[in-house]
Amino acid sequence: MSAKLIDGKQIAAEVEAEVRRECEALASKGVIPGLVAIRVGDDAASEVYVRNKAKKATELGLNGTQKHLSATTSQREIEAEIDRLNADDAVDGILLQLPLPSHLDSKALLDRIDPRKDVDGFHPVNVGRLQQGRPCLVPCTPMGVIRLLESSGIAIGGCRAIVVGRSDIVGKPVAALLLHRHATVTIAHSRTPDLAGAVREADIVVAAVGKAMMITGEMIKPGAAVIDVGINRIEYGFDKLDRLGEAKRNAVLTKGSALVGDVDFESARSVAGWITPVPGGVGPMTIAYLLKNTLQAAKDRRA
Ligand code: GUN
């Protein structure tokens, strides 16, 4: 058996088309949703992410801008910037790209963002509302995971789901979203006894631990849906090179590195019913839902 591939690029394009259509309708009323993405310091991955977020926003008819602050910017200066954006009526969404330089208190800064403009869904008000199943801004990657399952026709209600990883950004919120859709949810982590046995019981596996290829085909229930949130760069010398498919192995050998998920794709695809690739699975969904959230925030603030 070979799993059906879940195409994140295609499903993200559907979400983006919905956002574009709604932005056109808002524009005819004179409203252009505004997103400001703040980046502090010179983290290379953050630079790419923030540029892509702002660019895609503008492409879909939002007003996307980047604000780059130097690595030595103080907590107080960023607080002042957030206060200014909170008060700016043209700004609907504020995103503070993580990680921040170590002298900064990330939690205190995230807490300062107006919950109505918190398009990442990281503010405690939105986290609490999500847990209670009340309307709120929901974290983007978890919403993307749910959409991938729903668009693929995978039933969530009544199934057993396991979320491997317990981060505030992915693991905990995705577990809440699955639970609200009536799955029986296990959250597994580094101290879970018999992880393989727990994964093998699940009809839906969401891997979000940040450990390259740790979920293998031997751990997966035949026919399960496997959603891989991990993005790990592996290099020559990585101990599971022999498990890679030919294209990825060649990339490591010729370019020196390749991107892999938390799932051992080649072994998992022969057991699973559905599987997401890395890249091209969950990744494209995150930006799509960020822009959907910004649109939502713009509508809610004017309701
Ligand atoms: N860094 C990595 N992923 C994210 C995200 O989804 N939002 C923010 N703000 N920072 C991130």
Residues whose N, C-alpha, C, O or C-beta is under 5 A from the ligand:
A	BS01	GUN	L96 Q97 L98 P99 D120
